[in-house]
Amino acid sequence: MADDEPVDQKKYLEESCKPKCVKPFLQYQACIQRIQGDESGHKHCTGQYFDHWSCVDKCVSTASKLY
């Protein structure tokens, strides 16, 4: 038996899922561009950020069931 550490597949699955979540990622990037000049600190892109990662997590969850 090898002494290798087990490899966490989550990072691999996340990277493989990111191309399936391009639309939410582009919406997040567009939001960042829109609020870049905000000095007040009241504007944010939290919703778009979570939409993107929700898409990735959903994809990872589906992909991990295949193993």
Backbone bond lengths (Angstrom), bond angles and torsions (degrees), N, CA, C in turn:
res aa  C-N    CA-C-N  psi(-1)  N-CA   C-N-CA  omega(-1)  CA-C   N-CA-C  phi
1 M - - - 1.460 - - 1.525 108.87 -
2 A 1.279 117.57 134.68 1.465 122.81 -177.54 1.522 111.03 -76.36
3 D 1.322 114.68 152.40 1.466 121.09 178.88 1.523 111.63 -90.84
4 D 1.321 117.00 14.71 1.465 120.56 -179.08 1.518 110.52 -67.86
5 E 1.327 113.47 144.72 1.462 120.33 175.23 1.526 108.50 -71.02
6 P 1.308 117.83 145.36 1.466 118.74 174.44 1.529 109.82 -65.24
7 V 1.304 115.72 145.58 1.464 121.20 -178.11 1.521 108.85 -99.13
8 D 1.327 114.90 128.38 1.457 120.27 177.57 1.525 108.67 -76.03
9 Q 1.303 116.70 117.63 1.452 122.02 -177.49 1.529 113.28 -78.25
10 K 1.337 117.36 -11.43 1.463 119.92 -175.47 1.526 111.99 -60.56
11 K 1.323 117.59 -44.13 1.465 119.78 -179.33 1.524 110.92 -62.77
12 Y 1.319 116.82 -41.03 1.465 120.60 177.20 1.527 110.20 -62.95
13 L 1.325 116.51 -45.52 1.463 120.46 -179.39 1.531 111.23 -64.64
14 E 1.344 116.80 -39.53 1.469 119.59 177.86 1.519 110.81 -60.93
15 E 1.322 116.47 -45.62 1.462 120.06 -179.45 1.528 111.17 -64.03
16 S 1.323 116.72 -38.19 1.463 119.22 179.79 1.528 111.76 -73.05
17 C 1.321 117.65 -21.67 1.466 121.13 179.80 1.528 113.12 -88.13
18 K 1.302 118.09 -22.33 1.470 120.55 -176.66 1.526 113.58 -55.58
19 P 1.353 119.53 -39.39 1.470 118.07 177.95 1.534 113.34 -63.60
20 K 1.313 117.52 -22.08 1.463 120.72 178.35 1.524 111.73 -80.97
21 C 1.324 116.73 -9.51 1.468 121.90 -176.36 1.526 111.09 -119.74
22 V 1.305 116.52 38.23 1.462 121.15 -177.03 1.525 111.66 -67.23
23 K 1.332 117.72 -42.61 1.466 120.21 -176.51 1.534 111.77 -58.42
24 P 1.353 119.59 -50.82 1.469 118.20 178.03 1.528 112.67 -63.60
25 F 1.330 117.01 -32.26 1.464 119.78 178.35 1.521 110.60 -66.80
26 L 1.325 117.37 -42.85 1.463 120.82 178.61 1.526 111.17 -65.45
27 Q 1.326 117.09 -35.66 1.463 120.44 176.29 1.532 110.33 -65.18
28 Y 1.321 116.64 -38.87 1.468 121.35 177.00 1.535 109.96 -64.36
29 Q 1.332 117.05 -46.21 1.465 120.76 179.11 1.531 111.40 -62.04
30 A 1.333 116.94 -40.18 1.468 120.74 178.67 1.523 110.35 -63.79
31 C 1.313 117.11 -39.72 1.464 121.28 178.17 1.527 110.31 -62.94
32 I 1.317 116.45 -43.67 1.466 120.37 179.28 1.527 109.68 -59.14
33 Q 1.315 116.97 -42.43 1.466 120.88 178.48 1.526 111.16 -63.28
34 R 1.346 116.66 -41.06 1.465 120.79 -178.51 1.522 112.47 -63.86
35 I 1.313 117.17 -38.81 1.467 119.59 -173.19 1.524 113.37 -98.35
36 Q 1.300 117.63 5.11 1.456 121.57 -175.38 1.527 113.21 -54.07
37 G 1.305 117.86 -36.02 1.453 120.71 -177.37 1.524 114.39 -90.39
38 D 1.324 117.90 6.06 1.465 121.06 -177.07 1.524 110.59 -71.04
39 E 1.311 115.75 115.70 1.464 121.01 178.97 1.525 111.86 -91.40
40 S 1.336 116.17 -17.91 1.469 119.76 -174.69 1.528 112.71 -75.68
41 G 1.324 116.88 -27.39 1.449 120.17 -177.82 1.519 113.74 82.21
42 H 1.337 116.73 5.19 1.462 120.65 -178.71 1.526 112.86 -85.24
43 K 1.320 116.38 -25.69 1.466 119.54 -179.08 1.529 108.67 -86.54
44 H 1.315 115.13 144.23 1.460 119.81 179.73 1.524 110.16 -153.72
45 C 1.306 115.87 168.91 1.474 122.42 -179.19 1.522 110.94 -121.16
46 T 1.318 115.95 29.17 1.459 120.41 -177.33 1.521 112.32 -58.57
47 G 1.319 117.08 -42.61 1.466 120.64 -179.63 1.516 112.02 -61.25
48 Q 1.322 116.69 -45.10 1.459 120.83 179.90 1.528 110.94 -67.66
49 Y 1.324 115.97 -37.14 1.465 120.87 177.90 1.535 110.23 -60.97
50 F 1.321 115.67 -48.00 1.464 119.57 -179.73 1.532 111.98 -69.78
51 D 1.324 117.85 -32.29 1.466 119.94 175.59 1.532 110.37 -61.25
52 H 1.320 115.93 -43.63 1.474 120.30 179.39 1.524 110.69 -62.50
53 W 1.333 117.17 -50.37 1.464 119.35 -177.05 1.521 112.29 -71.61
54 S 1.317 117.51 -25.68 1.460 119.99 174.37 1.525 109.66 -65.77
55 C 1.319 116.62 -41.16 1.459 121.37 176.98 1.531 110.40 -62.08
56 V 1.324 116.82 -46.62 1.467 121.06 179.31 1.525 110.24 -62.10
57 D 1.329 117.12 -46.28 1.471 120.63 -179.42 1.523 111.72 -61.76
58 K 1.324 116.59 -39.80 1.469 120.37 179.10 1.527 109.98 -63.51
59 C 1.310 116.46 -42.74 1.461 121.65 178.53 1.523 110.56 -64.27
60 V 1.341 117.55 -44.69 1.463 121.82 179.24 1.520 110.12 -61.52
61 S 1.310 115.65 -42.64 1.471 120.21 179.82 1.520 110.86 -60.62
62 T 1.318 116.43 -43.20 1.459 121.21 179.01 1.523 110.40 -67.16
63 A 1.326 116.89 -43.75 1.466 120.82 -178.82 1.529 111.58 -66.62
64 S 1.322 117.05 -36.91 1.473 118.98 -178.09 1.527 111.77 -69.93
65 K 1.318 117.53 -22.42 1.473 120.40 177.25 1.527 110.67 -72.03
66 L 1.323 116.47 -19.55 1.450 119.54 179.80 1.523 112.32 -75.14
67 Y 1.322 116.60 -19.30 1.483 120.22 -178.61 1.466 110.79 -86.29
